[in-house]
Amino acid sequence: MVGLYIIIAIVIIGAIFLTVIGLRNPGASDDRLMESRLEELNQSEEPVTLRKLELSQPFRDRVIFPVAQKFGELAIRFTPQNARQSIEKKLELAGASSKMDPTIILFLQFVGMVFFGGIVMFVLTIGSIDWPFGRKLIVAFVFSLIGFYFPNLMLSSQITKRQKEIRKAMPDALDLLTICVEAGLGFDAAMAKVSEKWETQLSMAFARVIQEIQLGKVRKEALRDMADRIGLSEMTSFVAAVIQSEQLGVSLSKVLRIQADQMRIRRRQYAEEEAHKAPIKMLIPMAGLIFPSLMIVLLTPAGLRLFRSSLGGMLN
């Protein structure tokens, strides 16, 4: 029993380790932190050197991630091209492509497999659990698979979280786009206003589109790439409507207003769908936690009286 508790603790610690190191939430906070450090270095009287600038970065960025990339580059040589493309696509959908490459995910998969499987096998070997070696090997193999797929599970969770945030922010962002366009701004300037107004995943996606357009990419291609990076049907329909209005000469403000109303309706429908799922999700904690507690509270006095009665003596 003690060995089982140790295994559970190791799994939790390993999960936290992989979550903190591997799947950090990329956003504008890292850029603001770097800008503040550069300002501090510029305001200081000492000359700024490359070594001092590198030492100002966190230990994770200076040591852990470069080492992980080196091991990941070694592992990626033996990884099929389809698996690598799948990881790159998931990183794009999670918004982490600029902060992380597939080598980091491959390294975390290897570390999780070795860490979970090796530690569990070590605990089962030195523990008091009297199991055959084959059973111990099967348990270690199962935990190795859990450690191998854990980074992908966390990446999928990050994708879902980002898509929910974008879906929630789209109606308000489209309202602001509509107001800016009706006030006389161009569509690019309106997207720039949205990216300046908020600091969300959607505003960062708009800011990236503006940067790509400034670098020479056609607006149509930049918008389609943004829809592919987000992976939401709402964003795909919005981009298609904007492109069609530009090609057919339809009033962009009317198209944006119609899209904003549709996005608000879809957001309400999505919220209603999640509300209908809530009772089903509550069945698991109710069946596993609440009902057993109620049964213990209700049946324990009756059981004690039963054993103290003459019927209890007959059973004994």
C-alpha atoms as a printed R data frame, in Angstrom:
    type eleno elety resid chain resno       x       y       z
1   ATOM     1    CA   MET     A     1   0.000   0.000   0.000
2   ATOM     2    CA   VAL     A     2   2.855   2.382   0.809
3   ATOM     3    CA   GLY     A     3   4.437   1.665  -2.563
4   ATOM     4    CA   LEU     A     4   1.156   2.568  -4.288
5   ATOM     5    CA   TYR     A     5   1.055   5.918  -2.492
6   ATOM     6    CA   ILE     A     6   4.649   6.575  -3.533
7   ATOM     7    CA   ILE     A     7   3.782   5.829  -7.165
8   ATOM     8    CA   ILE     A     8   0.826   8.213  -7.062
9   ATOM     9    CA   ALA     A     9   3.002  10.970  -5.552
10  ATOM    10    CA   ILE     A    10   5.673  10.414  -8.209
11  ATOM    11    CA   VAL     A    11   3.099  10.655 -10.993
12  ATOM    12    CA   ILE     A    12   1.723  13.935  -9.593
13  ATOM    13    CA   ILE     A    13   5.201  15.432  -9.157
14  ATOM    14    CA   GLY     A    14   6.216  14.366 -12.666
15  ATOM    15    CA   ALA     A    15   3.030  15.841 -14.134
16  ATOM    16    CA   ILE     A    16   3.679  19.161 -12.412
17  ATOM    17    CA   PHE     A    17   7.305  19.087 -13.604
18  ATOM    18    CA   LEU     A    18   6.361  18.531 -17.231
19  ATOM    19    CA   THR     A    19   3.583  21.119 -17.064
20  ATOM    20    CA   VAL     A    20   5.726  23.879 -15.576
21  ATOM    21    CA   ILE     A    21   8.784  23.301 -17.733
22  ATOM    22    CA   GLY     A    22   7.303  22.226 -21.016
23  ATOM    23    CA   LEU     A    23   3.986  23.912 -21.603
24  ATOM    24    CA   ARG     A    24   4.293  27.435 -20.342
25  ATOM    25    CA   ASN     A    25   1.604  29.846 -21.498
26  ATOM    26    CA   PRO     A    26   3.108  31.989 -24.252
27  ATOM    27    CA   GLY     A    27   1.881  35.526 -24.288
28  ATOM    28    CA   ALA     A    28   2.771  39.152 -24.116
29  ATOM    29    CA   SER     A    29   4.016  38.887 -20.504
30  ATOM    30    CA   ASP     A    30   7.402  37.469 -21.597
31  ATOM    31    CA   ASP     A    31   7.852  40.310 -24.076
32  ATOM    32    CA   ARG     A    32   6.975  42.921 -21.455
33  ATOM    33    CA   LEU     A    33   9.394  41.294 -19.022
34  ATOM    34    CA   MET     A    34  12.190  41.429 -21.583
35  ATOM    35    CA   GLU     A    35  11.389  45.055 -22.427
36  ATOM    36    CA   SER     A    36  11.460  46.048 -18.753
37  ATOM    37    CA   ARG     A    37  14.833  44.352 -18.302
38  ATOM    38    CA   LEU     A    38  16.220  46.116 -21.361
39  ATOM    39    CA   GLU     A    39  15.006  49.431 -19.962
40  ATOM    40    CA   GLU     A    40  16.676  48.711 -16.634
41  ATOM    41    CA   LEU     A    41  19.915  47.849 -18.391
42  ATOM    42    CA   ASN     A    42  19.735  50.994 -20.524
43  ATOM    43    CA   GLN     A    43  19.105  53.187 -17.490
44  ATOM    44    CA   SER     A    44  22.037  51.717 -15.594
45  ATOM    45    CA   GLU     A    45  25.373  53.466 -15.876
46  ATOM    46    CA   GLU     A    46  27.270  50.257 -16.581
47  ATOM    47    CA   PRO     A    47  27.732  49.317 -20.256
48  ATOM    48    CA   VAL     A    48  25.374  46.619 -21.510
49  ATOM    49    CA   THR     A    49  27.197  43.498 -22.684
50  ATOM    50    CA   LEU     A    50  25.900  40.370 -24.337
51  ATOM    51    CA   ARG     A    51  26.852  38.274 -21.309
52  ATOM    52    CA   LYS     A    52  24.961  40.570 -18.949
53  ATOM    53    CA   LEU     A    53  21.927  40.515 -21.214
54  ATOM    54    CA   GLU     A    54  21.926  36.712 -21.339
55  ATOM    55    CA   LEU     A    55  22.335  36.417 -17.569
56  ATOM    56    CA   SER     A    56  19.299  38.653 -17.093
57  ATOM    57    CA   GLN     A    57  17.086  35.973 -18.653
58  ATOM    58    CA   PRO     A    58  15.479  33.259 -16.486
59  ATOM    59    CA   PHE     A    59  17.384  30.037 -15.798
60  ATOM    60    CA   ARG     A    60  14.739  28.119 -17.736
61  ATOM    61    CA   ASP     A    61  15.409  30.076 -20.922
62  ATOM    62    CA   ARG     A    62  19.194  30.031 -20.506
63  ATOM    63    CA   VAL     A    63  19.798  26.396 -19.570
64  ATOM    64    CA   ILE     A    64  16.765  24.120 -19.556
65  ATOM    65    CA   PHE     A    65  15.297  24.957 -22.955
66  ATOM    66    CA   PRO     A    66  18.641  24.899 -24.869
67  ATOM    67    CA   VAL     A    67  19.475  21.490 -23.368
68  ATOM    68    CA   ALA     A    68  15.997  20.234 -24.222
69  ATOM    69    CA   GLN     A    69  16.386  21.472 -27.794
70  ATOM    70    CA   LYS     A    70  19.700  19.612 -28.200
71  ATOM    71    CA   PHE     A    71  18.194  16.328 -27.039
72  ATOM    72    CA   GLY     A    72  15.081  17.005 -29.099
73  ATOM    73    CA   GLU     A    73  17.135  17.549 -32.242
74  ATOM    74    CA   LEU     A    74  18.740  14.162 -31.649
75  ATOM    75    CA   ALA     A    75  15.340  12.516 -31.177
76  ATOM    76    CA   ILE     A    76  13.779  14.220 -34.175
77  ATOM    77    CA   ARG     A    77  16.135  12.354 -36.512
78  ATOM    78    CA   PHE     A    78  14.322   9.141 -35.636
79  ATOM    79    CA   THR     A    79  10.836  10.693 -35.658
80  ATOM    80    CA   PRO     A    80   8.567  10.256 -38.694
81  ATOM    81    CA   GLN     A    81   7.792  13.369 -40.689
82  ATOM    82    CA   ASN     A    82   4.055  13.019 -40.083
83  ATOM    83    CA   ALA     A    83   4.540  13.018 -36.303
84  ATOM    84    CA   ARG     A    84   6.707  16.127 -36.518
85  ATOM    85    CA   GLN     A    85   4.137  17.938 -38.674
86  ATOM    86    CA   SER     A    86   1.390  16.962 -36.234
87  ATOM    87    CA   ILE     A    87   3.349  18.462 -33.339
88  ATOM    88    CA   GLU     A    88   4.019  21.640 -35.327
89  ATOM    89    CA   LYS     A    89   0.302  21.948 -36.095
90  ATOM    90    CA   LYS     A    90  -0.614  21.539 -32.425
91  ATOM    91    CA   LEU     A    91   1.935  24.172 -31.438
92  ATOM    92    CA   GLU     A    92   0.385  26.550 -33.966
93  ATOM    93    CA   LEU     A    93  -3.103  25.898 -32.614
94  ATOM    94    CA   ALA     A    94  -1.857  26.400 -29.043
95  ATOM    95    CA   GLY     A    95  -0.194  29.689 -29.979
96  ATOM    96    CA   ALA     A    96   3.186  28.402 -28.824
97  ATOM    97    CA   SER     A    97   5.000  28.111 -32.147
98  ATOM    98    CA   SER     A    98   7.061  31.252 -31.491
99  ATOM    99    CA   LYS     A    99   8.078  30.102 -28.006
100 ATOM   100    CA   MET     A   100   8.579  26.382 -28.570
101 ATOM   101    CA   ASP     A   101   9.510  24.016 -31.368
102 ATOM   102    CA   PRO     A   102   8.789  20.285 -31.835
103 ATOM   103    CA   THR     A   103  12.162  19.350 -30.362
104 ATOM   104    CA   ILE     A   104  10.992  20.505 -26.922
105 ATOM   105    CA   ILE     A   105   7.871  18.325 -27.104
106 ATOM   106    CA   LEU     A   106   9.891  15.310 -28.223
107 ATOM   107    CA   PHE     A   107  12.340  15.857 -25.372
108 ATOM   108    CA   LEU     A   108   9.480  16.103 -22.863
109 ATOM   109    CA   GLN     A   109   7.957  12.902 -24.225
110 ATOM   110    CA   PHE     A   110  11.260  11.077 -23.812
111 ATOM   111    CA   VAL     A   111  11.793  12.499 -20.308
112 ATOM   112    CA   GLY     A   112   8.238  11.629 -19.273
113 ATOM   113    CA   MET     A   113   8.550   8.075 -20.573
114 ATOM   114    CA   VAL     A   114  11.872   7.435 -18.835
115 ATOM   115    CA   PHE     A   115  10.938   9.282 -15.644
116 ATOM   116    CA   PHE     A   116   7.523   7.710 -15.092
117 ATOM   117    CA   GLY     A   117   8.497   4.203 -16.165
118 ATOM   118    CA   GLY     A   118  11.899   4.164 -14.471
119 ATOM   119    CA   ILE     A   119  10.767   5.564 -11.138
120 ATOM   120    CA   VAL     A   120   7.700   3.314 -10.968
121 ATOM   121    CA   MET     A   121   9.833   0.262 -11.771
122 ATOM   122    CA   PHE     A   122  12.357   1.323  -9.128
123 ATOM   123    CA   VAL     A   123   9.649   1.747  -6.468
124 ATOM   124    CA   LEU     A   124   8.073  -1.603  -7.320
125 ATOM   125    CA   THR     A   125  11.468  -3.297  -7.145
126 ATOM   126    CA   ILE     A   126  12.586  -1.956  -3.782
127 ATOM   127    CA   GLY     A   127   9.084  -1.813  -2.272
128 ATOM   128    CA   SER     A   128   7.260  -4.410  -0.258
129 ATOM   129    CA   ILE     A   129   4.826  -5.283  -3.064
130 ATOM   130    CA   ASP     A   130   5.245  -8.979  -3.785
131 ATOM   131    CA   TRP     A   131   4.450  -9.014  -7.508
132 ATOM   132    CA   PRO     A   132   5.978 -11.124 -10.258
133 ATOM   133    CA   PHE     A   133   8.533  -9.373 -12.422
134 ATOM   134    CA   GLY     A   134   6.255  -9.557 -15.461
135 ATOM   135    CA   ARG     A   135   3.456  -7.705 -13.677
136 ATOM   136    CA   LYS     A   136   5.894  -5.027 -12.483
137 ATOM   137    CA   LEU     A   137   7.153  -4.633 -16.034
138 ATOM   138    CA   ILE     A   138   3.617  -4.226 -17.368
139 ATOM   139    CA   VAL     A   139   2.797  -1.564 -14.752
140 ATOM   140    CA   ALA     A   140   6.022   0.317 -15.533
141 ATOM   141    CA   PHE     A   141   5.227   0.125 -19.246
142 ATOM   142    CA   VAL     A   142   1.749   1.571 -18.675
143 ATOM   143    CA   PHE     A   143   3.175   4.489 -16.699
144 ATOM   144    CA   SER     A   144   5.798   4.989 -19.423
145 ATOM   145    CA   LEU     A   145   3.000   5.395 -21.961
146 ATOM   146    CA   ILE     A   146   1.295   7.878 -19.652
147 ATOM   147    CA   GLY     A   147   4.505   9.885 -19.387
148 ATOM   148    CA   PHE     A   148   5.030   9.748 -23.146
149 ATOM   149    CA   TYR     A   149   1.558  11.060 -24.004
150 ATOM   150    CA   PHE     A   150   1.295  13.540 -21.141
151 ATOM   151    CA   PRO     A   151   2.889  16.489 -23.067
152 ATOM   152    CA   ASN     A   152   0.448  15.902 -25.932
153 ATOM   153    CA   LEU     A   153  -2.468  15.898 -23.492
154 ATOM   154    CA   MET     A   154  -1.340  19.170 -21.970
155 ATOM   155    CA   LEU     A   155  -0.844  20.634 -25.435
156 ATOM   156    CA   SER     A   156  -4.379  19.618 -26.395
157 ATOM   157    CA   SER     A   157  -5.652  21.214 -23.183
158 ATOM   158    CA   GLN     A   158  -3.817  24.423 -24.096
159 ATOM   159    CA   ILE     A   159  -5.401  24.366 -27.570
160 ATOM   160    CA   THR     A   160  -8.891  23.987 -26.094
161 ATOM   161    CA   LYS     A   161  -8.278  26.784 -23.613
162 ATOM   162    CA   ARG     A   162  -7.023  29.145 -26.335
163 ATOM   163    CA   GLN     A   163  -9.939  28.381 -28.640
164 ATOM   164    CA   LYS     A   164 -12.442  29.002 -25.842
165 ATOM   165    CA   GLU     A   165 -10.820  32.341 -25.078
166 ATOM   166    CA   ILE     A   166 -10.889  33.371 -28.742
167 ATOM   167    CA   ARG     A   167 -14.516  32.253 -29.168
168 ATOM   168    CA   LYS     A   168 -15.497  34.279 -26.127
169 ATOM   169    CA   ALA     A   169 -13.659  37.411 -27.309
170 ATOM   170    CA   MET     A   170 -14.771  37.369 -30.956
171 ATOM   171    CA   PRO     A   171 -18.161  39.168 -30.665
172 ATOM   172    CA   ASP     A   172 -16.696  42.113 -28.713
173 ATOM   173    CA   ALA     A   173 -13.706  42.308 -31.064
174 ATOM   174    CA   LEU     A   174 -15.963  42.315 -34.124
175 ATOM   175    CA   ASP     A   175 -18.093  45.055 -32.557
176 ATOM   176    CA   LEU     A   176 -14.990  47.188 -32.145
177 ATOM   177    CA   LEU     A   177 -13.927  46.368 -35.706
178 ATOM   178    CA   THR     A   178 -17.342  47.467 -36.945
179 ATOM   179    CA   ILE     A   179 -17.190  50.750 -35.033
180 ATOM   180    CA   CYS     A   180 -13.697  51.516 -36.328
181 ATOM   181    CA   VAL     A   181 -14.616  50.725 -39.932
182 ATOM   182    CA   GLU     A   182 -17.804  52.810 -39.722
183 ATOM   183    CA   ALA     A   183 -15.724  55.679 -38.291
184 ATOM   184    CA   GLY     A   184 -13.615  55.693 -41.453
185 ATOM   185    CA   LEU     A   185 -10.648  53.504 -40.615
186 ATOM   186    CA   GLY     A   186  -9.404  50.806 -42.941
187 ATOM   187    CA   PHE     A   187  -9.662  47.156 -42.023
188 ATOM   188    CA   ASP     A   188  -5.938  46.915 -41.211
189 ATOM   189    CA   ALA     A   189  -6.086  49.983 -38.972
190 ATOM   190    CA   ALA     A   190  -9.201  48.592 -37.280
191 ATOM   191    CA   MET     A   191  -7.410  45.315 -36.504
192 ATOM   192    CA   ALA     A   192  -4.502  47.353 -35.119
193 ATOM   193    CA   LYS     A   193  -6.939  49.162 -32.805
194 ATOM   194    CA   VAL     A   194  -8.313  45.841 -31.571
195 ATOM   195    CA   SER     A   195  -4.806  44.537 -30.902
196 ATOM   196    CA   GLU     A   196  -4.031  47.716 -28.930
197 ATOM   197    CA   LYS     A   197  -7.293  47.635 -26.971
198 ATOM   198    CA   TRP     A   198  -6.994  44.158 -25.467
199 ATOM   199    CA   GLU     A   199  -4.270  41.693 -24.562
200 ATOM   200    CA   THR     A   200  -5.970  38.430 -25.489
201 ATOM   201    CA   GLN     A   201  -5.161  35.556 -27.808
202 ATOM   202    CA   LEU     A   202  -7.405  37.103 -30.470
203 ATOM   203    CA   SER     A   203  -5.714  40.496 -30.268
204 ATOM   204    CA   MET     A   204  -2.303  38.813 -30.558
205 ATOM   205    CA   ALA     A   205  -3.549  36.930 -33.630
206 ATOM   206    CA   PHE     A   206  -4.681  40.237 -35.174
207 ATOM   207    CA   ALA     A   207  -1.315  41.803 -34.339
208 ATOM   208    CA   ARG     A   208   0.483  38.965 -36.109
209 ATOM   209    CA   VAL     A   209  -1.690  39.492 -39.202
210 ATOM   210    CA   ILE     A   210  -0.771  43.187 -39.195
211 ATOM   211    CA   GLN     A   211   2.924  42.325 -38.936
212 ATOM   212    CA   GLU     A   212   2.681  39.849 -41.821
213 ATOM   213    CA   ILE     A   213   0.884  42.425 -43.991
214 ATOM   214    CA   GLN     A   214   3.561  45.006 -43.201
215 ATOM   215    CA   LEU     A   215   6.215  42.490 -44.218
216 ATOM   216    CA   GLY     A   216   4.608  42.114 -47.645
217 ATOM   217    CA   LYS     A   217   2.121  39.258 -47.339
218 ATOM   218    CA   VAL     A   218  -1.220  39.705 -49.066
219 ATOM   219    CA   ARG     A   219  -4.078  40.421 -46.649
220 ATOM   220    CA   LYS     A   220  -6.113  37.482 -47.942
221 ATOM   221    CA   GLU     A   221  -3.299  35.021 -47.309
222 ATOM   222    CA   ALA     A   222  -2.528  36.518 -43.890
223 ATOM   223    CA   LEU     A   223  -6.153  36.182 -42.799
224 ATOM   224    CA   ARG     A   224  -6.379  32.601 -44.037
225 ATOM   225    CA   ASP     A   225  -3.172  31.713 -42.212
226 ATOM   226    CA   MET     A   226  -4.634  33.236 -39.051
227 ATOM   227    CA   ALA     A   227  -7.753  31.071 -39.415
228 ATOM   228    CA   ASP     A   228  -5.561  27.977 -39.856
229 ATOM   229    CA   ARG     A   229  -3.527  28.862 -36.760
230 ATOM   230    CA   ILE     A   230  -6.666  29.242 -34.641
231 ATOM   231    CA   GLY     A   231  -8.640  26.268 -35.966
232 ATOM   232    CA   LEU     A   232 -12.140  27.561 -35.179
233 ATOM   233    CA   SER     A   233 -15.052  27.326 -37.588
234 ATOM   234    CA   GLU     A   234 -16.228  30.763 -36.450
235 ATOM   235    CA   MET     A   235 -12.922  32.342 -37.416
236 ATOM   236    CA   THR     A   236 -12.888  30.508 -40.753
237 ATOM   237    CA   SER     A   237 -16.359  31.823 -41.650
238 ATOM   238    CA   PHE     A   238 -15.381  35.330 -40.538
239 ATOM   239    CA   VAL     A   239 -12.261  35.325 -42.710
240 ATOM   240    CA   ALA     A   240 -14.218  33.952 -45.678
241 ATOM   241    CA   ALA     A   241 -16.841  36.717 -45.300
242 ATOM   242    CA   VAL     A   242 -14.185  39.439 -45.148
243 ATOM   243    CA   ILE     A   243 -12.395  38.090 -48.226
244 ATOM   244    CA   GLN     A   244 -15.653  37.796 -50.183
245 ATOM   245    CA   SER     A   245 -16.688  41.340 -49.272
246 ATOM   246    CA   GLU     A   246 -13.348  42.612 -50.503
247 ATOM   247    CA   GLN     A   247 -13.599  40.681 -53.767
248 ATOM   248    CA   LEU     A   248 -17.272  41.488 -54.472
249 ATOM   249    CA   GLY     A   249 -17.191  45.094 -53.303
250 ATOM   250    CA   VAL     A   250 -19.762  44.652 -50.530
251 ATOM   251    CA   SER     A   251 -19.820  47.132 -47.650
252 ATOM   252    CA   LEU     A   252 -17.348  45.831 -45.095
253 ATOM   253    CA   SER     A   253 -19.098  47.496 -42.154
254 ATOM   254    CA   LYS     A   254 -22.351  45.645 -42.891
255 ATOM   255    CA   VAL     A   255 -20.500  42.352 -43.213
256 ATOM   256    CA   LEU     A   256 -18.720  42.931 -39.905
257 ATOM   257    CA   ARG     A   257 -21.971  43.824 -38.146
258 ATOM   258    CA   ILE     A   258 -23.677  40.679 -39.449
259 ATOM   259    CA   GLN     A   259 -20.668  38.580 -38.411
260 ATOM   260    CA   ALA     A   260 -20.680  40.139 -34.930
261 ATOM   261    CA   ASP     A   261 -24.368  39.250 -34.472
262 ATOM   262    CA   GLN     A   262 -23.760  35.693 -35.673
263 ATOM   263    CA   MET     A   263 -20.757  35.272 -33.361
264 ATOM   264    CA   ARG     A   264 -22.822  36.471 -30.415
265 ATOM   265    CA   ILE     A   265 -25.536  33.944 -31.246
266 ATOM   266    CA   ARG     A   266 -22.952  31.168 -31.571
267 ATOM   267    CA   ARG     A   267 -21.376  32.137 -28.257
268 ATOM   268    CA   ARG     A   268 -24.770  31.949 -26.578
269 ATOM   269    CA   GLN     A   269 -25.450  28.572 -28.171
270 ATOM   270    CA   TYR     A   270 -22.062  27.291 -27.054
271 ATOM   271    CA   ALA     A   271 -22.754  28.457 -23.489
272 ATOM   272    CA   GLU     A   272 -26.130  26.680 -23.545
273 ATOM   273    CA   GLU     A   273 -24.456  23.529 -24.826
274 ATOM   274    CA   GLU     A   274 -21.916  23.635 -22.011
275 ATOM   275    CA   ALA     A   275 -24.735  24.181 -19.515
276 ATOM   276    CA   HIS     A   276 -26.556  21.084 -20.805
277 ATOM   277    CA   LYS     A   277 -23.361  19.067 -20.371
278 ATOM   278    CA   ALA     A   278 -22.975  20.100 -16.729
279 ATOM   279    CA   PRO     A   279 -25.451  17.542 -15.242
280 ATOM   280    CA   ILE     A   280 -23.716  14.703 -17.071
281 ATOM   281    CA   LYS     A   281 -20.314  15.848 -15.835
282 ATOM   282    CA   MET     A   282 -21.649  16.044 -12.296
283 ATOM   283    CA   LEU     A   283 -22.590  12.366 -12.309
284 ATOM   284    CA   ILE     A   284 -18.980  11.220 -11.839
285 ATOM   285    CA   PRO     A   285 -18.271  13.169  -8.594
286 ATOM   286    CA   MET     A   286 -21.779  12.436  -7.343
287 ATOM   287    CA   ALA     A   287 -21.457   8.697  -7.948
288 ATOM   288    CA   GLY     A   288 -17.885   8.517  -6.663
289 ATOM   289    CA   LEU     A   289 -17.945  10.924  -3.720
290 ATOM   290    CA   ILE     A   290 -21.391  12.122  -2.657
291 ATOM   291    CA   PHE     A   291 -23.422   8.918  -2.893
292 ATOM   292    CA   PRO     A   292 -20.936   6.739  -0.931
293 ATOM   293    CA   SER     A   293 -20.801   9.373   1.802
294 ATOM   294    CA   LEU     A   294 -24.586   9.498   1.999
295 ATOM   295    CA   MET     A   295 -24.777   5.716   2.147
296 ATOM   296    CA   ILE     A   296 -22.261   5.629   5.008
297 ATOM   297    CA   VAL     A   297 -24.097   8.345   6.937
298 ATOM   298    CA   LEU     A   298 -27.528   6.798   6.443
299 ATOM   299    CA   LEU     A   299 -26.753   3.081   6.741
300 ATOM   300    CA   THR     A   300 -24.105   3.082   9.490
301 ATOM   301    CA   PRO     A   301 -26.591   3.638  12.394
302 ATOM   302    CA   ALA     A   302 -28.930   0.995  10.979
303 ATOM   303    CA   GLY     A   303 -26.031  -1.463  10.602
304 ATOM   304    CA   LEU     A   304 -24.851  -0.858  14.185
305 ATOM   305    CA   ARG     A   305 -28.352  -1.464  15.540
306 ATOM   306    CA   LEU     A   306 -28.649  -4.594  13.431
307 ATOM   307    CA   PHE     A   307 -25.444  -6.096  14.816
308 ATOM   308    CA   ARG     A   308 -26.438  -5.229  18.397
309 ATOM   309    CA   SER     A   309 -29.829  -6.881  18.011
310 ATOM   310    CA   SER     A   310 -30.658 -10.560  18.331
311 ATOM   311    CA   LEU     A   311 -30.397 -10.933  14.570
312 ATOM   312    CA   GLY     A   312 -26.792  -9.842  14.812
313 ATOM   313    CA   GLY     A   313 -26.167 -12.538  17.382
314 ATOM   314    CA   MET     A   314 -27.663 -15.132  15.081
315 ATOM   315    CA   LEU     A   315 -25.381 -14.008  12.243
316 ATOM   316    CA   ASN     A   316 -22.358 -14.296  14.497
